[in-house]
Amino acid sequence: MNRYDEEALEKFRRSGRILRETREEIKGFVREGMPIIEICEKVESLIREKGGKPAFPCNVSINEIAAHYTSPPNDKKTIPEKSLVKVDIGVHVDGYVTDTATTINFNPEYAPMVETAEKALEKAIENVRPNISTSKLGEIIEKTIKARGFKPISNLTGHQVGRYLVHAGTSIPNVSHLSFSKIKLGKVYAIEPFVTFQDGVGRVKDGDEVTIFRFLKLKSVKNPYAKQLLKYIFENFRTLPFAERWLQNTVPKEHFKEAFRELLKSKALMGYPIFVEVSGKPVAQAEHTILVVEDGCEVLT
């Protein structure tokens, strides 16, 4: 599709509005010591109340965890004292996805790093225009971060979003690199600088936990409960990521674990491991979704 029509753009804008309101409300809700699952459920219910649907599970990633943690069912984890909490949320309206993130900081020491992520995002947005190369944007983000004495996470990127797609093709790096891809007029992108301390490695690796999943393909599975579960996932989430929490009560409780395991084993589903900063340093993040217009961009979130 070359350009979105007015109706599609209106859905993107509505999706962005719901997301912006939710993000701002949640900033005052998160506090030290509270259960992470409370934050996830609050975010997801606010999105639904406002007329959207979560485009992926609410991510609550703490300290050195950069992304991809959401509460599993009956999660007992809480927000540690003096921690850095990234809340990354996505909404879709009729499949049109927007994505935003904010870092909620309980440690004064981390304040300059949080500010740096926001500054890098701001700088990138100021420079977006049709046909700017993604490598130029990466360079701008990297320079802004380094000038303030911090380090970008080099292997995490922003991304184009689309209909029922959180990652729709083009990536927007947080460092300078060689690429011929360009930002296109009329397309929608999420820009998200990730920042760590100067003495961190500035890369993430897969952690051990997997709490977010996505449908891959319809497979014939033997277990009737696995079959039922797969049908539910396909009909309700399509290609969008989901949490195990969202599947409770779709099949009898005593058959759930086995059915879910079978779907993973058969590769009907895939999981996203959490991302952890290689040297264990805390990570801050800021993110907006933008629509590219003739003379720059419109911030949707």
Summary of the structure (lengths in Angstrom):
residues: 301
radius of gyration: 18.9
end to end distance: 22.8
largest distance: 57.3
contacts: 1063
relative contact order: 0.18
helix: 34%
strand: 32%
